[in-house]
Amino acid sequence: MSVLARAVREVEAALRSGRVTPATRTRFQAVALLLREERARVRADGAGSDAHRAEQLKRLDGVATILAKTAVRDAGLMALLAEDAVVADEARSLKREMQRTAGIEPAADERPPEQPPPAATEHRVVPRSVVSRQLANPFLAPDASAARPSAPRPTRLATWELIGPLLSSFERAGSGASTCMPLPDPTSRYAPPGMELMPHQARLVAAAAAGHRTFLLADEPGLGKTAQALLAAEAANAYPLLVVVPNVVKTNWAREAEMWAPHRTATVIHGDGDSIDGFADIIVVNYEVLDRHVGWLGDIGLRGMVVDEAHFIKNKTSQRSRHVLSLSERVRSFTARPLLMALTGTPLINDIEDFRAIWQFLGWIDEKKPRAELMNALDETGLTPADPGFYATARQSVVDLGIVRRRKVDVAADIPARRIADLPVELDGPVGRSIRAAERELARRMVARYEQALASRASGSTADGIDHDLVRQVVRWEQKDAAEAKAGDNVFTMMRRIGRAKAGLAADYAAQLARSAGKVVFFAKHIDVMDAAEEMFAQQGIRFSSIRGDQTSAVRQRNIDAFVNDAGVAVAVCSLTAAGVGINLQVASDLVLAELSWTAAEQTQAIDRSHRIGQSQPVTAWRIIAAQTIDARIAELIDSKAGLAAQALDGSDEEVGSSADVQHEALVALLTEALSAPTDHVEG
């Protein structure tokens, strides 16, 4: 207890003194792990009396309460308390050190982080709905509907080491070498009614329809890789389809599946998967929880698998890579010609050695040599690595297996010059629950005010039993109280809390963009959101420039110049209000809007920092939106006020409505929805 209490006090002191450092996060997570383990041990201990056990639990609860109150001050710490939070190796090591300090020998089955734990100790689950699916298909048979790939023919290349030369062939390629397999004419046959594919998207779908089954889809961000993958699965009838993604885009994949495959059921795995639909056609899981589900996923007869941000598996010794590769092996053993797609925007000429794991996932190579299809293609060239022409022809043989890469500038005619792409994210864990609870409390407070005013008012415009004139009056009172800071949680404080909760997810996505597409502009409204983003970039080794309102003009210009002129500075972290006007950042064509503007004009001004004279590529603004919160409602209102059709900017700076209008309409919708809901729902 003394070791735990001392560690919690150190975390508290660090928070009071300023920013939360990586060391502070490590200590916080180690304490949280120890608390959970000690609580479980005390509960299971049958040696002591009930009174002694209750006293121990009470003391542990006291420390846990202090820890939780400390975490509330920082969204990053709250995220570490989530059920599926990744436990850092440093935190495990510190936990063992703290146990020894307390005189407790760490459990014998705890291995050092560099040694993977034995499979028997992994936390594996089988959701109840999956058990139902398995019972409904007890004799699931392998798919023999198509011929399996032929075995490699006896070849003169059998004694050659080929993986190294194949990788080297990409590094040796000149600037004019092809990075895209031949694609057929586009087809829109598989697009759902009302949806239209861009020509470059339709060509990949046509390739899947023609029978191609493995793709390394490396289009630049913003070119619609998600839609291409979903419709390729439709063309190949590759269901059940597993989609493995980073946590930040998990919700967006589910939304895209509803749009592009509306007649297919999609389910998202959170945590242990208690809420999933075991009979779904499309299963979306994030890398962080894949280890819990890899067992049953390998047993349900997958006929397709998509790995998004596939460079996440480049380290073949990591747990996530091992699970992805084992699943792809299971898919190939069950289905004769499964659809396997690796999605990444990372250019193929960078760290080509990292693509060894991706090629293995796709079934092009194994641990030591090319598999049958690639080996036969290499044999047909008639060349060996000793021949001068081998590298160019070998490279083309790999490209023809399914590498598809298009740049924005290559398909500029297909896409708008500038557009907004919404990326919904789920705020899981304690932070998300507290925000949704605050939103319910705000609705309850307005409902009580409405009912109190209604009791003394006898007239008004009513529909469905709701006095809509009174609703707007109550909202005006709420806005006035919020402006004067008389209320508790109000629309301003809630949006700020949502911004802090989104900060890590938004920064993580910006980091992915920076690695795959080049320079990125990151916009936020609040300083603490900028601080959290900058800390994450620093932890990931991404250099950034900070452009804020409290800087002198000289410092500000120096930071702008660093972003524009220094190739090593990948991200500009900008204040939405301070950097939204008057600066030129056209060196970047991707922006991340971590927090919503109150008006479309403010949003457009920020985007115009990159979309201006001198910009040679289409500009994409990635707007991070907290799903199932007032954040999503405000995004819809901003778009409707500005008339943004299909999320595509038309270039107009005309402002329709003010920030007060958006706030007013958001609160009107929130109150109206609460009044329309059943009483027990509103009170709950």
N, C-alpha and C positions, 0 to 999 in steps of 0.2 A: 504493500500500500504506500509506503514512504517513497519508493522508487517511482511509482505511478504519479503520486501527487507532485513530486518534484518536477517530473517531466511536463506535467500539465502547466505548472507555474511558469516554466521556461517558455512554453508556447505562448501563454498569456503575455509574458513580458516582451516577447518578440513582436507580437501584434501591437502592443502599446507603443513600441519604439519606432514603428514605421512599417515598411514593406515586409511581406512574408517571403522569406528566402526558401530555396530548395531544401536547405537543412531543416528549417522549421517544418516544412511539409513532411519530410521524412520522419521527424520526431513525432509529429501529430499522428501519422498513420501507424507508427510502431506502437504508440500508446493505445490507439483504438483497437489494434489487433490483440494486444495484451489484455485489455479490458474484456473483450469478447471471450478470449480463451479462459481467463480467470473466472468469469461469471459462469461459463459452462462447467468448469471444473468444480466450483463450489456447489452448483445445483446437483451435480452428479455424485458428490461426496457423501457417502452414507455413514462415515465414521463418527462425525460430530453430532451434537444435539441440534434439534430444529431451531432453538433460540440462537445458538452460535452461528448456524448457517444464515439465519435471517439477519443477524448483525453484520456478517460479512457482506451479504448482498446489499444491505443498506449503505455500507461504506463505499462499495463499488458503484452503486447508483449515484452517490454524491459526486464521485470523481467523474462519472459519465456525464452528469448534468453540467458540471463545469466545462467539460470538453465540448459538449454540444453548444453551450452559450458562447464559447470561444469561436467555434466554427461558423456561427451565424454571421460573424463580422466579415467573413471572407468566403466567396462562392467556391474558390478552389479547394478550400478545406472541406466545405460541405460535400463537394463531389467525391472526396476521398471516403466519405461515410456511406456512399451508395453501395447497394448490394453487389453490383458487378464492377466496382472500381478495381482497376488493375493494381495489384500490390507490387510496389517497386522492390527490386532486390535489396536496395539500401535499407528500406524499412524492415525487411525480414532480418537482415544482418543486425540492425540496431536493436530489434526486438530480442534476438538471442543474447546480445550483449547486456541488455537491461535485465533479462532473466538471470544471467550469471551474477550480475551485481546484486540481485536480490537473493542470491543463494539457491536459485532453482536451475537445475541442469536442463537445457533444452531437450525436447523429445528426441529420442534416438532416430526417429524416421524423418527428421528434418534434415534435408540435404543442403549443402551450400548452393547458392543460386546458379553456379555454373554447371551443377549436376542436375539434370532433369529428374523430377521425382518419379518413382516407379508408377506404372500405369494404375496399379491397384489403389493408390492413394488419391487419385484424381477424383474430383467431385463430378460424378456423372448422374444425369437425371433422365427419366423417360416420362414426359408429361402424360397426364391421364388421357387426353384426347388422342395422343399418338398410340397409346395402348389399344384404344378403340379401333383405330385405323388398322393396326396390326392384326387384331382379332377378326376384322372384316376381310382381311387378305392373308389368311394363314398359310397359303401355299404360293406365295409370291415367286414367280418363276423368272429366270433371266430372259431378257429380250433378245430373241434370235431372229427378229424381223428383217435384219439386214446382214449381209456378209461381214464377218469380222475382218479387220485389216490383215493383209497377207503377211506371212512370215518373211523375214529378210531372205533374199536369195543368196546363195553362196557368192561371195564377192571378193574381189582382189583388195578391197579396202578393209577387210576384216582385221588385219593386223595393224592398221594405222590408228593412232590416237587422233580422234576427229573433233571432239568437243572444243578443245582449245583453238584449232584452226577455224572452226565455224564461228566462234565468238570473235576471233581476230578479224574475220572477213568483214564484220560490220565496222570495226575501227579503221580498217584500211580503205573503206569505201570512199569514193570521191563525192563531192557535193551534188553531183548530178545522178547519183545512184538511186534506184527506185526504193521506196520504203512502203510500197503498197502493192498487194497482190492484184492481178487483173480482176476487175469486177464487172458483172454483167450490166445490162441496161436496167434502170430503176424500175421497181414495181411498187404500186400502192395497194396491191391486192389485200394485204394483211392489216392495213391501217383501219381502225374502227370508224364508223360513220361520224362525220364532223371533224375528224382529225386528219391532218395532212403532213406527210413526211417531206422533208427537204430532199432534193435529188441525191445528195451524197449519202444520206441515211438510207434512202430506198435502194441504193445499189448494194449495200451490205445485206439488207434483208433479202434481196434477190439472190445473192450468193448462197444464203442459207436455204432458200427455197429450191435452189438448183442442186442441193445436196452437200454443200460444204459444211463441215461440222466443227472445225477448230479455228478460233480467231484470237489474235492478239490485237485488240482494237485500241490503238494508241492515238486517236484523234485528240487535238487540243481541247482543253476545257471550253464548254459553251457550244459544242457541236452536236450535242444530243446523243451521247453514248448510251444512256439509260434506255431511251426509246428504241434504239437500234437493237440492244440486247433483248428487250422484251418481245419485240416483233420477230427477231430471229428465232426465239424460242417458239413463237406461234407458228412460224413457217416450218420449223423442224419438228413440231409437236413434241417438244422436249419437256414433258411434264410427268412426274413432279419436277419442278425446277428449284434448285437451291441457289440463293444469292447471298454471298458473303461480302460484307461491306464494313467500312469504318462506322463507328457509332453516330457520327455527325450527320450521315446521309441516310440512316436507316429509315426514318420516317418519310423522307422524300421518295425512296424507292417504293414504299407502299402506295404513296399518292400517285406516282407515275404508273404503277401497275393498274390502278383504278382507271386511269386515263387511257392507257394504250392497250390494256387487255381487260376490258370491262366485263367480259363474260367468264373470266377466270377468277377464282378466289385466291386472295393473297393474305398471308398472315405474317406477323412480325414477332420474333422471339425476344422477350424481355426476361432477364434473369433466368429463373428455372423453367420458364415457358408455361406457367400455370394458365395463362390466358390465351394460348394459341389455338388455332383451328387445325387439328391434326389431319383433317381431310383436304387441306388447301392445296391448290395447284402450284402456288408460288410461295416459297418459304424464305423469308429474309432474316438473316442473323448477323450480328456484328462480331468482329474478330474476338472481342474481349470475352464473350460468353460461349464461343464455339466449342471450347474444350468440354463443357458440360453436356453438349448435345451431339458430339461427334459419333457416339455409339449408335443411337437410334437413327440418325440421319443416314448412316451407312447401310441401314437395313430396310429402308422403305422403298427401294427401287427407283432411285433418282435417275432421270434420263437426260438431265441437263444441269450444268453448274456454271455460275457466273461469279468471278472474283473481281470485285471493284477495287480500284486503287491497288492493283496487283503488285506494285513494287513493295507493298507491306510484307510480302512473303519472301523478299530477296535473301534474307538470312535463313538458310535451310536448317540451321540448328535450333532456331527458335520454335517455341511451342506452336505458334499460329501456323508457321510454315509446315511443320510436321503434320498437323491436323488437316490442313488444306490438301497436301499431297496425298495423304492416306485416303481422304474422301474421293479425290479424283481417281485414284486407283480402284476404289470400290465401284465407282460409277462405271468405269471402263470394263470392269469384270462383269457387271450386271447387264449393261446395255451395249449392243454391238457397235453402234456408231453414235455415241452421245454427243450432245452439243456442249462444248467446253469453250468458255470465253473468258479471257483475261483483259480487263479494262484498265488502262493507265494512260495518263497524259505525259508521262516522262519520256523525253526524246530518246530514241534508241541508240544514239551515239554516246550517251553518258553512262559510264560504269556498266558496260555491256556484260560484265561478269555477273551482275545482279540478275540478269535475265535467265540464268541457268535454271533457277527454281520455276520461273514462269513457263519455260519450254517443257520442263518436266511435268508441271501441272497439265499442260495441254497434250501431253503424250507424245511429244516430238522426240524427246530423248529420255534415257533413264539415268542412273547414277554415273554410268561410265561411257555410254556410246549412244548414237542415234538409234531410234526405234525403226521398225520395218519400213514405214512409208518414207521417212527421210533418208534412210540408208539406201533404199532402192533408187531414190531420186539422185542421190550423189553418185551411185554406181553408173547410172545412165549417162552422166556427164563424160565418162571415160577418162577422168582426170584424177590425180592424187595430190595431196598437199605439197608434193615436190614440184608440181607443174605450175608455171607462172599464172596460168589462167584459172587455177582452181578456186581462188578466193572469190572472184566475182561471180562465178557460176554457182559456187556453194552458197553464197549469200542469197542469190536469187532463188535457190531451192528452198531455203528457209522462209523467205518472204512469200513464196507461192503456197506454203502450208497454211498461211492465213494472217500475215501481218498486214494491218490496214492502218495507215496514218495519213490524216489530212490536217492541214493547218487552217486557221481562220482566214488567212490571206488567200489560201487556195480556193476556198469556197465562199468568198465574200459575197458573191452574187446570190447565194442561197439564203443568207441570214441578214437580219436588219443591221443597220450601221451601229445601232446601240439598242440594248434591250435590258430588261430586268428579269432575272431568273430567281424565283422564290425558292428558298431552301428551308422547309419546315423542320424543326428539331423538337424532340420530346425532352422536357425538363423532368428527368426521373429523380427518384430519391427524395430526401427531406426537403431540398430546395424547391423542387417542383411542387411537392405537396403543400408547402407553406405558402407558395404563391397562389395556388388554386384556392387554398383556404382563405387567404386574404381577399381574393376576388369574390368568394361567396359572402364573406363578411361585409364587403362593400355593398353587394346587392341586398343583403339583409337590412343594412342600415337605411338604404334608400327605400326599401319596401316598407319599413316601419314608419318612415317619414311620410311616405305616400298615404299609408293607411290612416295616420294621425290627421293629415290634412283632409283626406277624403271624408272623415267623420264630420267635419265642419263645413263641407262644401257640397252644394246640391246640384250644380250644373257643370257642363263641360262636354267636349266631344268624346263620345264613347264608342267602342267597337270591341266585341268579344268581352264585354264587361269591364274594360279598362278605360279610364278617363285619360285620354292621351294629352289633353291640354295640361292636366295636373302632372302627368309624367314629366313633361318638359319643364314645368315650373320646379318640380323637385330636383331635376337635374341642374337647373340654374342655381338653386340653393347649394347643391353639392359642389358645383364649380366655384362658387363664391367662397365657400368654406375652405376648399382646397387651396385657392389662391391666397387666403389669409392664414393657411396652415392651422385651421381650427379642427379639422377632422383627423382621424387616425390614418389608416391606409386610404389614400385617395388615388386618383388616376395618375398623378405625377409620381408619387412614391412607388406605386406599383410598376410603372414603366421603368423606373430606375432599377428596381429590384430584378425585373425581368432582364434588363440589360446586363446587370452583373451576372445573373445566372447563365446568360448566353455567351458571356465573354470567352470562356475557355473553348466552347464548341466553335465559335466564330473564328477565334485565333487558330485553332487546329485546322479548320478548312482553309484559311488563308495560307497556312504553312504548306498544305498539300498543293494549293495552286502555285505557290512560289516555286516549289520543287518541280512542278510539271509544266508550267506555262511561262515562267519568268517573273518579272516584277509585278507586285500587287499593291494596291492602295487599300488600306484598312481604315474605315471611318467609324467613329463612335461619338456619342454625345457627351458622355460623362468621363471625368478624369480617371475614376477607379476602374472603369472598363478598359481604358487605354493602358493603365498600369498593369492590369491582369494580362492583357494581350502581350505587352512588351516582355513581361516576365516569362510567358510561355515561349515566345520567340527566342529569348535568351537561353532558356533551358534546352531548346531544340537546336541551338547553334545557328540560328538564322539572324543575320545582321539586319538592322532596321534603322530608319530615321524617324524621329518624333517631331511632329509639327503641331504645336499647341498655342493657345491664346495667350499664355503667360510668358512667352518667350520674347526677347528683344528682337527687333527686325533683323539684326545681324545674325543672331543664332538661328532664327527661323530660316533665313536664306541659305545659311551654311548647310542646314539639314536637308533643305530642298535640293541643293546642288549635289549633296552626297547621294541622294536617291537617284537623281537624274543621271549623274555622270559616273558613279562608282558601280561597276558591274557586280561587285560583291554585296551591295546593299539591296536586299531582295524585297523589303516591305517598307512602305511609308505609313506610319501610324498617325492618323490625322484626326483632329477635332472637327466634328461636322460643322460647327459654327465658325471656328477660326480658320479652317483650311478649305471651307466650301466655296470660297470666292477668291479671285485674284491671283491664283497660282496655276502654273502649267505642269501637269504630271502626265503628259501624253506618252511618256516612255513606257507606261503600263496600259494594258488593254483589259485588265481584270480588276474589279473593285469588290470589296466585301463591305456591305453595310451591316455592321454588327448591331446597331440600334436603329429603330425607325425614326424618320423625321416626322414632324407634326404636319408638314405640308408637302405637296408634290413639288413645289418650286424649290424648296430646300434640298430635296432629294435630287432634283434635276441639276441644280447648281453643283452639287458634289460630283455627280457623274460627268459633268462638263469639264472637270479638272483634267480628265483623260480624253474625253470626246471633244476634240477641238482641232484647229488647224495644225497640221503636223502629224496627226494620228493616221497611221497607215493601215490599221486593222479594225475590224468591228469591236466595239466595246461591250463587255458584259458586266453588269452589276449584280452580284450575288447577294440577295437580301435574306438575312437569317431571321426566321420568324418562329417564335415559340408557339407550337401547336396547342390547341385547346386552351388558350388564354386570351385575354383582351388584346394581346399583341396581334394575333391573327385578325381580330375584328377591325382593329385600327388600320392594318395593312389594306384590307378590303375597302375601307372608307376612303383612304387616301387615293387609291386607284380609281374609285368611282367618282370622286370629286374632280380628278384630273382627266377622267375619260381615257384611262390607259387600256386600250383594247388588247386583250390577250397578252397582257404584260409586256407589250412592245411599245417603246417610246416613239412618238411621232415627231419629235424635234421641237414641239411647241413649248414655250416658256410661259404660256398663259396660265394664270393661277385662278382656279375656281374654288372659292371658299377659303376660310382661314383656319389656323390651328385651333381656334376656339370652336369652330364648326365641327371639326373632326372629333375633338374631345366631347362635345355636346352629343353628337350622334352616337358615339361609342357608348356613352353612359345611358342614353335613351334606349339603345338596343339591349344593354345589360339589364336595365330595370324592367323593360317590357318582357324580356325573356323570363325573368324571375317571377313576374306577376302572372305569366301564362303557365308556369310550371305547377305541378301538384304541390300542395302545401307541405307535405312531408319532405319533398325534394328541396324546397326552398329552405326549410328549417335545417335540413341535414347538411 
